[in-house]
Amino acid sequence: MLAFLPASAAALTVVPGEGVFIKNPTATDFTITFVGEVSQSPNSTTPLSHPTPKGLSIQSSEVPQSGTAADLGLVGAPDDTIYQYDTTTHQYKISSFDSDTLAWAPALGTLKVGEAFFLKKAAAGAWTRQFQVNTQ
């Protein structure tokens, strides 16, 4: 039987834009289902926004869509790094934002809906994105 340790972790609230890393000590895959309302921009001129602190944090897209972090509105800055865990190889794919090309190198991997990643920011900022369910 799987259990969260400590047991209080089972009641953890994860809001859109946040993420968690779960270590599965077994060889059996399992699914965790999150429920709630889809975040939306309050109007056509005000985007969704959540903080990206300086240093290392766990981030995810606020909206339930797949794509690279850049496709989903994350704007990189020099010295930013994304660590995306590969469940097949059990290693991290590491992409850094290149200040010369103004692009992620190597190219970012596609995130599944709800997949989180580690983000190391050289300076604090915000991940903003315009999104309304009925228009996209």
C-alpha positions as CSV (number, residue, x, y, z in Angstrom):
1,M,0.0,0.0,0.0
2,L,1.3,3.5,-0.9
3,A,1.2,6.2,1.7
4,F,2.4,9.8,2.0
5,L,5.2,10.3,4.5
6,P,4.7,12.3,6.6
7,A,0.9,11.5,6.6
8,S,0.2,15.2,6.7
9,A,1.5,15.5,3.1
10,A,-1.7,13.8,1.9
11,A,-3.6,17.0,2.8
12,L,-1.2,19.3,1.0
13,T,-2.9,22.0,-1.1
14,V,-1.2,22.6,-4.4
15,V,-2.5,25.6,-6.3
16,P,-2.2,26.1,-10.0
17,G,1.3,27.2,-10.9
18,E,2.9,25.3,-8.0
19,G,4.3,21.8,-8.2
20,V,5.5,18.9,-6.1
21,F,8.0,16.1,-6.5
22,I,6.8,12.7,-5.5
23,K,9.2,9.8,-5.2
24,N,7.6,6.5,-5.9
25,P,9.7,3.8,-4.2
26,T,7.9,1.0,-6.1
27,A,8.0,-0.3,-9.7
28,T,4.3,0.3,-10.1
29,D,3.1,3.5,-11.7
30,F,0.2,5.3,-10.0
31,T,-2.0,8.3,-10.8
32,I,-2.7,11.2,-8.6
33,T,-5.8,13.2,-9.6
34,F,-6.1,16.9,-8.8
35,V,-9.5,18.6,-8.8
36,G,-10.5,22.2,-8.8
37,E,-11.4,25.1,-11.1
38,V,-9.3,26.0,-14.1
39,S,-7.5,29.3,-13.6
40,Q,-8.5,32.0,-16.1
41,S,-7.5,35.6,-16.8
42,P,-10.0,37.8,-15.1
43,N,-10.5,39.8,-18.3
44,S,-9.1,40.2,-21.8
45,T,-6.4,42.6,-20.7
46,T,-5.3,41.1,-17.3
47,P,-3.2,38.0,-17.5
48,L,-2.8,35.1,-15.0
49,S,0.4,35.7,-13.0
50,H,2.3,33.8,-10.4
51,P,5.7,34.5,-8.9
52,T,8.9,32.8,-10.0
53,P,11.3,33.4,-7.1
54,K,15.0,33.9,-7.3
55,G,16.8,30.5,-6.9
56,L,15.3,27.1,-7.2
57,S,11.5,26.4,-7.1
58,I,9.0,23.9,-8.4
59,Q,6.7,25.4,-11.1
60,S,3.9,24.2,-13.4
61,S,1.6,25.8,-15.8
62,E,-1.5,27.4,-14.3
63,V,-3.6,26.2,-17.2
64,P,-4.3,22.5,-18.1
65,Q,-2.4,22.4,-21.4
66,S,0.6,20.5,-22.7
67,G,3.6,22.2,-24.4
68,T,7.0,23.5,-23.5
69,A,7.3,25.9,-20.7
70,A,7.9,28.6,-23.3
71,D,4.9,27.5,-25.3
72,L,2.9,28.0,-22.1
73,G,4.1,31.5,-21.6
74,L,7.2,31.2,-19.4
75,V,9.7,33.8,-20.6
76,G,13.4,33.0,-19.9
77,A,16.1,35.3,-18.8
78,P,19.9,35.0,-18.9
79,D,21.2,32.3,-16.5
80,D,17.7,30.7,-16.0
81,T,17.7,26.9,-16.0
82,I,14.9,24.4,-16.3
83,Y,15.3,20.8,-14.9
84,Q,12.6,18.5,-16.3
85,Y,12.6,15.0,-14.8
86,D,12.5,12.1,-17.3
87,T,10.6,9.2,-15.7
88,T,12.0,6.7,-18.3
89,T,15.7,7.5,-17.7
90,H,15.3,8.7,-14.1
91,Q,17.5,11.7,-15.0
92,Y,16.9,15.4,-15.5
93,K,16.9,17.1,-18.9
94,I,18.6,20.4,-18.3
95,S,17.9,23.5,-20.5
96,S,19.4,26.9,-19.9
97,F,18.4,30.2,-21.3
98,D,21.2,31.5,-23.6
99,S,21.7,35.2,-23.4
100,D,23.3,35.3,-26.9
101,T,20.6,33.5,-28.8
102,L,17.7,34.4,-26.4
103,A,16.6,30.8,-26.6
104,W,16.5,27.7,-24.4
105,A,19.4,25.3,-25.1
106,P,19.0,22.5,-25.6
107,A,15.4,22.9,-26.6
108,L,12.8,22.5,-23.9
109,G,10.9,19.2,-23.6
110,T,7.1,19.0,-23.8
111,L,5.4,19.1,-20.4
112,K,2.3,16.9,-19.9
113,V,-0.8,18.5,-18.5
114,G,-0.1,19.2,-14.8
115,E,3.6,18.2,-15.0
116,A,5.9,20.3,-12.8
117,F,9.6,21.1,-13.2
118,F,12.3,22.7,-11.3
119,L,13.1,26.3,-12.3
120,K,16.3,28.1,-11.2
121,K,15.9,31.8,-11.7
122,A,18.8,34.3,-11.6
123,A,16.3,37.0,-10.5
124,A,12.8,36.9,-9.2
125,G,10.0,37.5,-11.7
126,A,6.5,36.3,-12.7
127,W,5.1,33.7,-15.1
128,T,2.2,35.5,-16.8
129,R,-0.2,34.2,-19.4
130,Q,-3.4,35.4,-20.9
131,F,-5.9,32.5,-20.8
132,Q,-9.7,32.2,-20.8
133,V,-11.4,28.8,-21.2
134,N,-14.1,30.0,-23.7
135,T,-11.6,31.7,-26.0
136,Q,-8.7,29.2,-26.3
